[in-house]
Amino acid sequence: MNEPVPQSWLSAAVHRWPFVLTVLPYLLLGFCAGLTVVIKGPRSGSLRIDLALSALTAAWMLFMFTLHPAWRDRRRIMAVFIAGLIVLIAVLVIRDPWYGFFTPAGYLYIFGLLQWPWRIPSAAAVAVLAGTAQSYGVDKTTLFGVVLWLAVVAMNVLLICGSAWLSWKGDQQTEEREQALAAAREANRKLEASLAENAGLHEQLLSQAREAGVLDERQRMAREIHDTLAQGLAGIITQLQAAEQASQDPAGWRRHLAAATRLARDSLTEARRSVDALRPEPLETARLSDALAAVAERWSALHGITVQVTTTGTARPMPPDTESALLRAAQEALANVAKHAQAARVGLTLSYMDHEVALDVRDDGRGFDSRGAGRGFGLTAMRQRIEGLRGTLQVESEPGAGTAISACVPAVPAGARA
């Protein structure tokens, strides 16, 4: 099966300079035929043979190359064409040495149509014919003549083969550059695809981050509203209902009204702080243990239920989010006691341990089935706060046996986080 000729040579010899291979060989052959007519004269008996050989050579080039452009990229067909052309050149040069002027056409076809290493023997064969034509006047019957002929032939062979080798090296460098450029283009294409993919992933991550941020902020606001406004409004309603029931007791009516007013103000303050994402007001000026004691005291005064606050271990500053989460857990637990427990006593214990800080809230109320614990939003928000700090929340209760809520978070001192 025929193999294609390297397209780089065809591009250079045919497509870029079509005159070189399609016209110039015929001009050289015509020039040599004209010299034959001039030198031998029209009456020479061998002129017809010379002109027939010239016509045969022209026909060979016309049929094998000029009239069949599709054959030019077939290596085997072109090899047959070059071999036949070399034979014809040899016959012409042996008959008439001035046909040496036609040998450049052989070089053109060889360098334009053959690949390495077949250029070397083909070019060397044509170089031998060119050297023989150049030394046609040398007496080859003498030793000096033979040496001179061989020297001329060797010079032609060395020059042409050296040119063929340089041309091959140039082809190699060109091919390497093209391969490097192709590799660079492929790398750029892959890089552009990777950049486009990374841009898409980056946009997707940004979108997910925005959605996560919105969800986190919604959850934070929901917890803050529940822990501040909802509890405050519930307390206000309770106090107003108590004031309505104490309409015949001016002192009691005023006391409940004052409590409702105070709750409204506290709720408004906490609502503003929640919007600004600030720490709970009790933690602004006091440690966690003192803030819990103040919250328990206000709650006890409001609901008339005794709260015993106990701190164990060595108190130490905690990160703001840890202290806020424990304070909100205590507020939620006390709010649940006020709404559901019907308790007479409540115990609140803050325990500082080596690696953890625990908050326990216990009451002696009516309790509930703890297997359903956590379904309300209050306990859900409390659990989210604690677990968001890698802590745990446990709820233990039985009907008629009170309730115990325990929140435990890692004890990371303030300023210790990276």
SEROVEX-764967 format. One line per 4 residues: number of its first residue (from 1); their letters; for each residue x, y, z of C-alpha. Coordinates in nm, 4 decimals, always signed. Example, Ala and Ser with C-alpha at 12.3 -4.5 7.8 and 13.67 -1.06 7.14 Angstrom:
<atoms>
1> AS> +1.2300 -0.4500 +0.7800  +1.3670 -0.1060 +0.7140
</atoms>
This chain:
<atoms>
1> MNEP> +0.0000 +0.0000 +0.0000  +0.1331 +0.3462 -0.0890  +0.2361 +0.5706 +0.1995  +0.1980 +0.9489 +0.1846
5> VPQS> +0.4937 +1.1756 +0.1202  +0.5734 +1.4184 +0.4088  +0.3517 +1.7178 +0.3518  +0.6202 +1.9633 +0.4640
9> WLSA> +0.8204 +1.8961 +0.1451  +0.5210 +1.9202 -0.0812  +0.4144 +2.2436 +0.0823  +0.7587 +2.3922 +0.0305
13> AVHR> +0.8240 +2.2610 -0.3202  +0.4814 +2.2451 -0.4852  +0.2342 +2.4615 -0.2973  +0.4696 +2.7458 -0.2142
17> WPFV> +0.6773 +2.7392 -0.5364  +0.4807 +2.5348 -0.7949  +0.7063 +2.6611 -1.0744  +1.0037 +2.4661 -0.9318
21> LTVL> +0.8623 +2.1199 -0.9964  +0.5988 +2.1800 -1.2624  +0.7785 +2.4047 -1.5095  +1.1531 +2.4264 -1.4439
25> PYLL> +1.2361 +2.0589 -1.5263  +1.0752 +2.0967 -1.8682  +1.2706 +2.4174 -1.9340  +1.5994 +2.2442 -1.8446
29> LGFC> +1.5130 +1.9452 -2.0612  +1.4168 +2.1710 -2.3522  +1.7408 +2.3645 -2.3147  +1.9438 +2.0409 -2.3308
33> AGLT> +1.7460 +1.9188 -2.6325  +1.8110 +2.2500 -2.8058  +2.1850 +2.2173 -2.7376  +2.1722 +1.8701 -2.8891
37> VVIK> +2.0191 +2.0036 -3.2098  +2.2759 +2.2848 -3.2278  +2.5754 +2.0675 -3.1492  +2.4894 +1.7600 -3.3558
41> GPRS> +2.3086 +1.9294 -3.6387  +1.9835 +1.8249 -3.8044  +2.1520 +1.5672 -4.0219  +2.3040 +1.3675 -3.7384
45> GSLR> +2.1811 +1.0104 -3.7252  +2.1782 +0.9980 -3.3456  +1.9782 +1.3211 -3.3104  +1.6499 +1.1365 -3.3519
49> IDLA> +1.7421 +0.8981 -3.0734  +1.8437 +1.1878 -2.8452  +1.5239 +1.3761 -2.9150  +1.3188 +1.0573 -2.8633
53> LSAL> +1.4874 +1.0023 -2.5281  +1.4182 +1.3662 -2.4377  +1.0533 +1.3252 -2.5378  +1.0328 +1.0014 -2.3366
57> TAAW> +1.1751 +1.1825 -2.0338  +0.9254 +1.4662 -2.0748  +0.6410 +1.2168 -2.1115  +0.7562 +1.0318 -1.7996
61> MLFM> +0.7514 +1.3529 -1.5962  +0.4219 +1.4590 -1.7478  +0.2447 +1.1304 -1.6773  +0.3957 +1.0375 -1.3407
65> FTLH> +0.3952 +1.3844 -1.1850  +0.2344 +1.6725 -1.3719  -0.0920 +1.5080 -1.4842  -0.1520 +1.3158 -1.1618
69> PAWR> -0.1265 +1.5533 -0.8663  -0.2924 +1.2934 -0.6412  +0.0111 +1.0655 -0.6880  +0.2484 +1.3218 -0.5403
73> DRRR> +0.1689 +1.2219 -0.1835  +0.2251 +0.8491 -0.2536  +0.5755 +0.7481 -0.1542  +0.6047 +0.4295 -0.3540
77> IMAV> +0.4724 +0.5802 -0.6765  +0.7091 +0.8731 -0.6371  +0.9977 +0.6328 -0.5693  +0.9221 +0.4572 -0.9000
81> FIAG> +0.9035 +0.7963 -1.0712  +1.2423 +0.9061 -0.9320  +1.4077 +0.5739 -1.0183  +1.2827 +0.5878 -1.3770
85> LIVL> +1.3930 +0.9505 -1.4065  +1.7450 +0.8654 -1.2836  +1.7726 +0.5887 -1.5446  +1.6637 +0.8293 -1.8197
89> IAVL> +1.9100 +1.0964 -1.6997  +2.1896 +0.8361 -1.6978  +2.1155 +0.7357 -2.0586  +2.1012 +1.1003 -2.1706
93> VIRD> +2.4250 +1.1978 -1.9886  +2.6132 +0.8955 -2.1209  +2.5023 +0.9768 -2.4774  +2.5441 +1.3553 -2.4510
97> PWYG> +2.7317 +1.5015 -2.1512  +2.5645 +1.8409 -2.1844  +2.2518 +1.6775 -2.0447  +2.4305 +1.7349 -1.7161
101> FFTP> +2.2422 +2.0664 -1.7194  +1.9273 +1.8601 -1.6645  +2.0533 +1.6914 -1.3444  +1.9255 +1.9770 -1.1178
105> AGYL> +1.5740 +1.8640 -1.2092  +1.6557 +1.5270 -1.0492  +1.7690 +1.7014 -0.7305  +1.4500 +1.9035 -0.7197
109> YIFG> +1.2290 +1.5974 -0.7480  +1.4384 +1.4011 -0.4968  +1.4369 +1.6741 -0.2338  +1.0743 +1.7556 -0.3006
113> LLQW> +0.9243 +1.4082 -0.3081  +1.1409 +1.1583 -0.1181  +1.1855 +1.1268 +0.2558  +1.4930 +1.0512 +0.4603
117> PWRI> +1.6965 +0.8317 +0.4192  +1.6007 +0.7551 +0.0570  +1.7137 +1.1007 -0.0475  +2.0792 +1.0068 +0.0141
121> PSAA> +2.1226 +0.7201 -0.2377  +1.8988 +0.8880 -0.4934  +2.0816 +1.2217 -0.4666  +2.4184 +1.0419 -0.4727
125> AVAV> +2.3217 +0.8618 -0.7956  +2.2278 +1.1905 -0.9641  +2.5488 +1.3501 -0.8251  +2.7562 +1.0747 -0.9911
129> LAGT> +2.5861 +1.1506 -1.3210  +2.6398 +1.5252 -1.2730  +3.0108 +1.4696 -1.1924  +3.0472 +1.2445 -1.4942
133> AQSY> +2.8926 +1.5098 -1.7165  +3.1185 +1.7798 -1.5694  +3.4304 +1.5705 -1.6367  +3.3349 +1.4503 -1.9820
137> GVDK> +3.6500 +1.6067 -2.1301  +3.8813 +1.4181 -1.8948  +4.0771 +1.1300 -2.0477  +3.9564 +0.8376 -1.8389
141> TTLF> +4.2031 +0.5958 -2.0016  +4.4845 +0.7354 -1.7843  +4.5285 +0.7051 -1.4079  +4.5307 +1.0801 -1.3664
145> GVVL> +4.2098 +1.1073 -1.5670  +4.0381 +0.8429 -1.3571  +4.1515 +1.0097 -1.0316  +4.0329 +1.3465 -1.1570
149> WLAV> +3.6960 +1.1987 -1.2599  +3.6564 +1.0326 -0.9216  +3.7470 +1.3601 -0.7471  +3.4836 +1.5537 -0.9400
153> VAMN> +3.2236 +1.2843 -0.8713  +3.3167 +1.2704 -0.5016  +3.2904 +1.6477 -0.4728  +2.9392 +1.6395 -0.6212
157> VLLI> +2.8338 +1.3496 -0.4011  +2.9680 +1.5134 -0.0837  +2.8030 +1.8461 -0.1585  +2.4656 +1.6970 -0.2477
161> CGSA> +2.4606 +1.4405 +0.0359  +2.5694 +1.7078 +0.2818  +2.2851 +1.9262 +0.1606  +2.0474 +1.6316 +0.1994
165> WLSW> +2.1655 +1.5735 +0.5563  +2.1289 +1.9424 +0.6453  +1.7841 +1.9433 +0.4893  +1.6898 +1.6362 +0.6949
169> KGDQ> +1.8107 +1.8003 +1.0156  +1.6138 +2.1111 +0.9256  +1.3063 +1.8951 +0.8712  +1.3590 +1.7333 +1.2097
173> QTEE> +1.3839 +2.0687 +1.3839  +1.0765 +2.1929 +1.2013  +0.8837 +1.8808 +1.3002  +0.9977 +1.9143 +1.6618
177> REQA> +0.8882 +2.2781 +1.6661  +0.5525 +2.1832 +1.5195  +0.5113 +1.9067 +1.7763  +0.6086 +2.1473 +2.0534
181> LAAA> +0.3620 +2.4041 +1.9229  +0.0920 +2.1381 +1.8978  +0.1673 +2.0247 +2.2527  +0.1596 +2.3856 +2.3699
185> REAN> -0.1724 +2.4432 +2.1930  -0.3148 +2.1265 +2.3493  -0.1846 +2.2315 +2.6908  -0.3383 +2.5764 +2.6450
189> RKLE> -0.6662 +2.4175 +2.5416  -0.6650 +2.1936 +2.8478  -0.5662 +2.4894 +3.0647  -0.8502 +2.6985 +2.9258
193> ASLA> -1.0887 +2.4089 +2.9839  -0.9575 +2.3698 +3.3394  -0.9870 +2.7430 +3.4024  -1.3419 +2.7403 +3.2696
197> ENAG> -1.4239 +2.4392 +3.4864  -1.2590 +2.6017 +3.7890  -1.4512 +2.9206 +3.7236  -1.7737 +2.7211 +3.7152
201> LHEQ> -1.6811 +2.5392 +4.0348  -1.5810 +2.8683 +4.1971  -1.9129 +3.0214 +4.1031  -2.0914 +2.7121 +4.2329
205> LLSQ> -1.8993 +2.7291 +4.5612  -1.9773 +3.0986 +4.5944  -2.3432 +3.0264 +4.5323  -2.3405 +2.7454 +4.7885
209> AREA> -2.1541 +2.9669 +5.0355  -2.4098 +3.2425 +4.9875  -2.6949 +2.9963 +5.0356  -2.5258 +2.8506 +5.3440
213> GVLD> -2.4675 +3.2001 +5.4796  -2.8304 +3.2931 +5.4237  -2.9444 +2.9695 +5.5898  -2.7106 +3.0210 +5.8858
217> ERQR> -2.8297 +3.3781 +5.9289  -3.1919 +3.2669 +5.9127  -3.1280 +3.0029 +6.1755  -2.9418 +3.2527 +6.3927
221> MARE> -3.2221 +3.5060 +6.3695  -3.4812 +3.2369 +6.4384  -3.2933 +3.1291 +6.7512  -3.2443 +3.4881 +6.8648
225> IHDT> -3.6096 +3.5745 +6.8060  -3.7182 +3.2670 +6.9975  -3.4759 +3.3256 +7.2842  -3.5512 +3.6981 +7.3160
229> LAQG> -3.8686 +3.8273 +7.1518  -4.0769 +3.5109 +7.1821  -3.9866 +3.4533 +7.5444  -4.0268 +3.8205 +7.6249
233> LAGI> -4.3664 +3.8407 +7.4557  -4.4790 +3.5261 +7.6369  -4.3754 +3.6822 +7.9666  -4.5502 +4.0072 +7.8811
237> ITQL> -4.8713 +3.8199 +7.8002  -4.8446 +3.6305 +8.1287  -4.7955 +3.9509 +8.3277  -5.0776 +4.1316 +8.1508
241> QAAE> -5.3097 +3.8397 +8.2168  -5.2055 +3.8449 +8.5807  -5.2635 +4.2207 +8.5919  -5.6090 +4.1708 +8.4449
245> QASQ> -5.6878 +3.9154 +8.7133  -5.5571 +4.1535 +8.9814  -5.7734 +4.4444 +8.8698  -5.9216 +4.4633 +9.2197
249> DPAG> -5.5738 +4.4777 +9.3760  -5.4073 +4.8078 +9.2729  -5.0684 +4.7108 +9.4174  -5.0657 +4.3723 +9.2425
253> WRRH> -5.1932 +4.5287 +8.9200  -4.9108 +4.7824 +8.9238  -4.6558 +4.5134 +9.0016  -4.7601 +4.2971 +8.7078
257> LAAA> -4.7783 +4.6009 +8.4778  -4.4283 +4.7086 +8.5811  -4.3006 +4.3568 +8.5171  -4.4607 +4.3541 +8.1715
261> TRLA> -4.3057 +4.6932 +8.0932  -3.9641 +4.5736 +8.2064  -3.9946 +4.2611 +7.9943  -4.0916 +4.4687 +7.6925
265> RDSL> -3.7875 +4.6931 +7.7365  -3.5543 +4.3971 +7.7884  -3.6977 +4.2231 +7.4825  -3.6538 +4.5346 +7.2708
269> TEAR> -3.2917 +4.5671 +7.3848  -3.2193 +4.2017 +7.3093  -3.3906 +4.2309 +6.9699  -3.1640 +4.5192 +6.8754
273> RSVD> -2.8587 +4.3273 +6.9934  -2.9659 +4.0211 +6.7951  -2.9959 +4.2289 +6.4768  -2.6429 +4.3602 +6.5369
277> ALRP> -2.5196 +4.0063 +6.6214  -2.3884 +4.1279 +6.9567  -2.3396 +3.9292 +7.2757  -2.6339 +3.8952 +7.5127
281> EPLE> -2.6567 +4.1964 +7.7424  -2.5871 +4.0011 +8.0675  -2.2458 +3.8934 +7.9300  -2.1339 +4.2459 +7.8443
285> TARL> -2.0387 +4.3361 +8.1992  -2.0212 +4.0040 +8.3844  -1.8657 +3.6594 +8.3693  -2.0767 +3.3651 +8.2600
289> SDAL> -2.1403 +3.2455 +8.6157  -2.2484 +3.5923 +8.7283  -2.4600 +3.6420 +8.4144  -2.6393 +3.3111 +8.4833
293> AAVA> -2.7018 +3.4154 +8.8426  -2.8481 +3.7482 +8.7250  -3.0734 +3.5773 +8.4699  -3.1904 +3.3245 +8.7289
297> ERWS> -3.2617 +3.6013 +8.9819  -3.4738 +3.8014 +8.7381  -3.6559 +3.4882 +8.6250  -3.7232 +3.3826 +8.9851
301> ALHG> -3.8575 +3.7273 +9.0735  -4.0814 +3.7240 +8.7654  -4.2253 +3.3763 +8.8118  -4.1984 +3.3302 +9.1865
305> ITVQ> -4.0021 +3.0063 +9.1588  -3.6887 +2.9504 +9.3608  -3.3696 +2.8996 +9.1542  -3.0501 +2.7712 +9.3138
309> VTTT> -2.7409 +2.8656 +9.1102  -2.4178 +2.6720 +9.1713  -2.0759 +2.7057 +9.0081  -1.8168 +2.4312 +9.0433
313> GTAR> -1.4567 +2.4248 +8.9309  -1.2351 +2.7182 +8.8523  -1.4209 +2.9822 +8.6531  -1.2285 +3.1082 +8.3515
317> PMPP> -1.3084 +3.3146 +8.0444  -1.4546 +3.1240 +7.7516  -1.4947 +3.2271 +7.3856  -1.7935 +3.4626 +7.3370
321> DTES> -1.9901 +3.2121 +7.1259  -1.9473 +2.9454 +7.3959  -2.0686 +3.1742 +7.6744  -2.3575 +3.3000 +7.4583
325> ALLR> -2.4675 +2.9454 +7.3736  -2.4676 +2.8368 +7.7404  -2.6501 +3.1518 +7.8514  -2.9165 +3.1075 +7.5820
329> AAQE> -2.9497 +2.7408 +7.6793  -3.0133 +2.8425 +8.0398  -3.2711 +3.1034 +7.9328  -3.4515 +2.8509 +7.7111
333> ALAN> -3.4508 +2.5872 +7.9838  -3.5928 +2.8347 +8.2377  -3.8544 +2.9498 +7.9867  -3.9649 +2.5900 +7.9354
337> VAKH> -3.9883 +2.5435 +8.3134  -4.2110 +2.8509 +8.3385  -4.4355 +2.7390 +8.0523  -4.4653 +2.3654 +8.1126
341> AQAA> -4.3089 +2.2286 +8.4305  -4.5267 +2.3710 +8.7117  -4.2164 +2.3329 +8.9283  -4.1549 +2.4623 +9.2788
345> RVGL> -3.7738 +2.4536 +9.2651  -3.5101 +2.4790 +8.9953  -3.1402 +2.4039 +9.0172  -2.8886 +2.5572 +8.7767
349> TLSY> -2.5297 +2.4272 +8.7895  -2.2327 +2.5550 +8.5876  -1.9369 +2.3164 +8.6004  -1.5855 +2.4083 +8.4839
353> MDHE> -1.3898 +2.0901 +8.4132  -1.0462 +2.0327 +8.2622  -1.1658 +1.9875 +7.9061  -1.5342 +2.0751 +7.9163
357> VALD> -1.7824 +2.3234 +8.0532  -2.1227 +2.1851 +8.1458  -2.4544 +2.3515 +8.2242  -2.7227 +2.1518 +8.4066
361> VRDD> -3.0789 +2.2755 +8.4629  -3.3057 +2.0585 +8.6788  -3.6586 +2.1123 +8.8026  -3.9039 +1.9171 +9.0192
365> GRGF> -4.1967 +1.9748 +8.7851  -4.4354 +1.7361 +8.6239  -4.1874 +1.6203 +8.3577  -4.2696 +1.4624 +8.0226
369> DSRG> -4.1820 +1.1718 +7.8001  -3.8219 +1.2501 +7.6994  -3.8429 +1.0171 +7.3979  -4.0257 +1.2994 +7.2205
373> AGRG> -3.7844 +1.5651 +7.3394  -3.6387 +1.7985 +7.0829  -3.9458 +1.8300 +6.8661  -4.0156 +2.1895 +6.9722
377> FGLT> -3.8223 +2.4757 +6.8211  -3.6785 +2.5819 +7.1571  -3.4971 +2.2555 +7.2220  -3.4030 +2.2336 +6.8518
381> AMRQ> -3.2439 +2.5792 +6.8615  -3.0687 +2.4918 +7.1869  -2.9303 +2.1719 +7.0339  -2.8120 +2.3572 +6.7207
385> RIEG> -2.6246 +2.6111 +6.9323  -2.4513 +2.3472 +7.1427  -2.3698 +2.1062 +6.8621  -2.2419 +2.3967 +6.6536
389> LRGT> -1.9652 +2.4227 +6.9164  -1.8935 +2.0473 +6.8952  -2.0819 +1.9977 +7.2189  -2.3644 +1.7676 +7.3290
393> LQVE> -2.7140 +1.8271 +7.4680  -2.9014 +1.5695 +7.6717  -3.2599 +1.5879 +7.7954  -3.3786 +1.3491 +8.0686
397> SEPG> -3.7372 +1.3518 +8.1948  -4.0180 +1.1272 +8.3080  -4.3787 +1.2153 +8.3744  -4.4065 +1.3272 +8.7393
401> AGTA> -4.0278 +1.3097 +8.7988  -3.9096 +1.6491 +8.6765  -3.6715 +1.7335 +8.3940  -3.2935 +1.7604 +8.3613
405> ISAC> -3.1220 +1.9335 +8.0696  -2.7456 +1.9035 +8.0366  -2.5390 +2.1016 +7.7848  -2.1689 +2.0244 +7.7558
409> VPAV> -1.9172 +2.2028 +7.5290  -1.5371 +2.1786 +7.4910  -1.3508 +2.4088 +7.7302  -1.1458 +2.6191 +7.4868
413> PAGA> -1.0163 +2.9259 +7.6738  -1.0726 +3.2679 +7.5215  -0.7852 +3.3635 +7.2905  -0.6721 +3.0013 +7.2436
417> RA> -0.8381 +2.9541 +6.9034  -0.6277 +2.9961 +6.5908
</atoms>
